[in-house]
Amino acid sequence: MRERDPNIKLMMMCYGYNAELPEMLRIAGKSIDVVATRTGPPAQLEAELDVIRQYNRQNGTKILLANTEWLAAQNDLPEPDPEIPPRRRGSPGNDYKALLSFRQIHWFYALNAAKILTGFLSVGGELCSTNFNNFVNTWGQNILEASKEGAWLSPTGKVYEFLADLDARYALETDIKPPQGVYLTAQACETADGHGINIVVVNQGTKEVRTELQLPPGYRIESCDTIWGASRLARTSLGHSDLQVQKEKPQDPRDRKSVV
């Protein structure tokens, strides 16, 4: 194939074969460009990335990792919610709230996706791509909903839309230790030109959280953009969205403190 087109990129799938990945690279590492995997939580990618990075160091290669299919957690609720019962395996009976699609079409599922996307930002480096499953009409686990009347973004699609223009080229070490009862995830990233920092914060709790951000010397707040739903069961439909996007600019751009 390379004789036909020397610019093609070859991928080797390791999904389900993590323990065998070192041996697979020993055999085929010099012939591939990308290792393809399929997983959700960013922590699962780290083990594969450690193997790939070690191989690259030892062999002078530049193999990347592609996460070709991931889903948000379906039961990842940080605090109990009587409106969202635990998901049951097998037949849900007459309780429609136990259906997989009930979970995936609502805001709390999109927040789970936002948490995972924030985690992907922290990985960086050899992780070259992550593909959400799916694009359209898959029990709600998709970016786009479609019917004969029209198409619209799902809550997860709204998260992707919100983050689409995010300039987050280089991950920065981010340490966040929220108090008990506060469910925050955060990741700071440097912009491509190296002159700015963007911070993504995900609040999976039911309460509004107000916190103070102390910026490094020489930095100032440009804007604070927020996407939110009135409840975890907020959703979207054709021509309507329960989700709100708010863009704020500080009154004094020299202020080094901001409520987020």
C-alpha positions in Angstrom: 0.0 0.0 0.0 2.8 2.4 0.7 4.3 1.7 -2.7 1.0 2.9 -4.1 0.7 5.9 -1.8 3.7 6.7 0.5 1.6 9.3 2.4 -1.0 6.9 3.8 -1.2 6.3 7.6 -1.5 2.7 8.9 -3.4 1.9 12.1 -3.1 -1.2 14.3 -6.1 -2.0 16.6 -5.3 -3.0 20.1 -8.8 -2.9 21.6 -9.1 -5.7 24.1 -5.4 -6.6 23.7 -3.7 -4.2 26.1 -1.5 -6.9 27.7 -0.3 -7.9 24.2 0.4 -4.3 23.0 4.2 -4.4 23.8 4.6 -7.6 21.7 2.3 -6.2 18.9 4.6 -3.2 18.7 7.7 -5.3 18.7 6.4 -7.1 15.6 4.7 -4.3 13.7 5.8 -1.0 15.3 8.1 0.0 12.5 5.3 -0.4 10.0 2.5 1.6 11.6 1.7 5.2 12.4 -1.2 4.9 14.8 -2.4 2.5 17.5 -6.2 2.5 17.6 -8.1 1.7 20.8 -11.6 2.0 22.1 -12.2 3.2 25.7 -13.9 5.8 27.8 -12.2 7.1 31.0 -8.9 8.9 30.2 -7.1 6.8 32.9 -7.5 3.7 30.7 -5.6 5.4 27.9 -2.6 6.2 30.1 -1.5 2.6 30.3 -1.5 2.3 26.5 0.2 5.6 26.1 2.9 4.5 28.6 3.6 1.5 26.3 3.6 3.6 23.2 5.9 6.3 24.6 8.4 3.7 25.8 8.5 2.1 22.4 8.9 5.5 20.7 11.8 6.4 23.0 13.5 3.1 22.3 13.0 3.0 18.6 12.9 6.7 17.5 9.4 6.3 16.2 6.4 8.7 16.5 3.5 6.4 16.9 0.3 8.0 18.0 -2.8 6.7 19.8 -6.4 7.2 18.5 -9.4 6.5 20.7 -11.8 5.5 17.9 -14.9 5.0 20.1 -15.9 6.2 23.6 -19.1 6.7 25.6 -19.9 8.8 28.6 -20.6 6.9 31.8 -24.3 6.1 32.2 -24.3 5.8 36.0 -21.7 8.4 36.9 -23.9 10.5 39.3 -21.8 12.0 42.1 -24.8 12.3 44.4 -28.1 10.5 44.5 -31.0 11.9 42.5 -34.5 10.5 43.0 -35.4 11.5 39.4 -32.7 9.3 37.9 -32.9 5.8 39.2 -29.8 3.5 38.9 -29.6 1.8 35.6 -30.7 -1.8 35.6 -29.3 -4.5 33.4 -31.6 -6.6 31.4 -35.3 -5.7 30.9 -36.3 -2.4 32.5 -39.9 -3.6 32.9 -42.4 -0.7 32.9 -39.9 1.9 34.3 -39.0 4.0 31.3 -36.4 5.9 33.4 -34.4 2.7 33.6 -34.0 2.7 29.8 -30.6 3.4 28.4 -32.0 6.1 26.1 -33.5 8.0 29.1 -30.1 8.4 30.5 -28.4 9.5 27.3 -30.8 12.2 26.1 -30.5 14.3 29.3 -28.1 16.9 30.6 -26.5 14.8 33.3 -25.2 12.4 30.6 -23.8 15.3 28.7 -22.1 16.5 31.9 -20.5 13.0 32.2 -19.3 13.5 28.6 -17.9 16.9 29.5 -16.0 15.4 32.4 -14.4 12.8 30.1 -13.5 15.4 27.5 -11.9 17.5 30.2 -9.8 14.5 31.1 -8.8 14.0 27.5 -7.4 17.5 27.5 -5.1 16.5 30.3 -3.6 13.6 28.3 -2.3 15.5 25.2 0.9 14.4 23.5 0.6 11.1 21.6 -3.2 11.0 22.0 -4.1 12.3 18.5 -7.9 11.9 18.4 -11.0 10.8 20.4 -14.2 9.9 18.6 -17.5 10.0 20.5 -20.0 7.2 19.8 -22.1 8.1 18.0 -22.8 10.8 15.5 -26.6 10.5 14.9 -29.6 8.6 16.4 -28.1 5.9 18.6 -30.4 5.7 21.7 -29.4 9.3 22.6 -25.7 8.5 22.8 -25.0 10.8 19.9 -24.2 14.4 18.9 -27.1 14.8 16.5 -30.8 13.9 16.8 -32.7 13.5 13.6 -36.3 12.9 12.6 -38.4 13.4 9.4 -39.2 16.9 10.7 -35.6 18.0 11.1 -32.3 17.7 13.1 -31.0 19.2 16.3 -28.1 18.8 18.7 -28.4 16.5 21.6 -27.2 17.8 25.1 -23.9 16.1 24.4 -23.9 17.8 21.0 -24.4 21.1 22.8 -21.3 20.4 24.9 -19.3 19.7 21.7 -20.6 22.9 20.2 -19.6 24.9 23.3 -16.1 23.5 23.3 -15.6 23.6 19.5 -13.6 26.8 19.4 -11.6 26.1 22.6 -8.0 27.0 22.2 -6.4 24.4 24.4 -3.2 23.3 22.7 -0.9 22.5 25.7 -2.2 20.8 28.9 -0.9 22.4 32.1 -0.6 20.6 35.4 -3.9 21.3 37.2 -4.6 20.4 40.8 -8.1 20.8 42.2 -9.3 19.6 45.6 -12.9 20.5 46.1 -14.4 20.2 49.5 -16.8 17.4 50.4 -20.1 17.8 48.6 -18.6 19.8 45.7 -18.2 17.8 42.4 -15.8 19.8 40.2 -13.4 18.7 37.5 -11.0 21.2 36.0 -8.2 21.4 33.5 -6.0 24.3 32.4 -4.5 24.5 29.0 -2.2 27.0 27.3 -3.3 28.5 24.0 -1.5 27.7 20.7 0.4 31.0 20.7 1.5 30.5 24.3 0.1 33.9 25.4 -3.1 32.7 27.1 -4.6 30.1 29.4 -8.1 28.6 29.1 -9.5 26.7 32.0 -12.4 24.2 31.6 -14.4 23.6 34.8 -17.2 20.9 35.0 -19.7 21.0 37.9 -21.6 17.7 38.1 -23.4 18.6 41.3 -26.8 20.1 41.7 -25.7 23.2 43.5 -24.1 26.3 42.1 -20.5 26.6 43.1 -18.7 30.0 43.5 -15.0 30.0 43.6 -12.1 32.5 43.4 -9.5 32.1 40.6 -6.2 33.7 41.3 -4.3 34.4 38.0 -0.6 34.5 37.6 1.1 37.9 37.3 0.6 39.5 34.0 -2.7 37.7 33.2 -6.2 39.2 33.1 -9.7 37.8 32.6 -10.9 38.0 29.0 -14.2 36.2 29.4 -16.1 33.6 31.3 -18.4 31.4 29.2 -20.9 29.0 30.8 -23.2 26.3 29.5 -25.8 25.0 32.0 -29.2 23.4 32.5 -31.8 24.2 35.1 -31.7 20.5 36.2 -30.0 17.3 35.4 -33.0 16.3 33.3 -32.7 19.3 30.9 -32.7 18.2 27.3 -33.1 19.4 23.7 -35.7 18.9 21.0 -36.5 20.2 17.5 -36.5 24.0 17.8 -36.0 24.0 21.6 -33.2 23.6 24.1 -33.4 23.6 27.9 -29.7 24.5 28.0 -28.4 28.0 28.2 -25.1 29.5 27.2 -23.9 32.7 28.9 -20.9 34.8 28.0 -19.5 37.3 30.5 -16.7 39.8 30.4 -15.3 41.4 33.5 -16.0 45.0 34.2 -12.4 45.7 35.0 -10.1 43.7 32.6 -7.1 44.3 34.9 -8.8 42.4 37.7 -6.9 39.2 38.5 -9.7 37.6 40.5 -12.9 36.3 39.1 -15.9 34.4 40.3 -16.3 31.2 38.1 
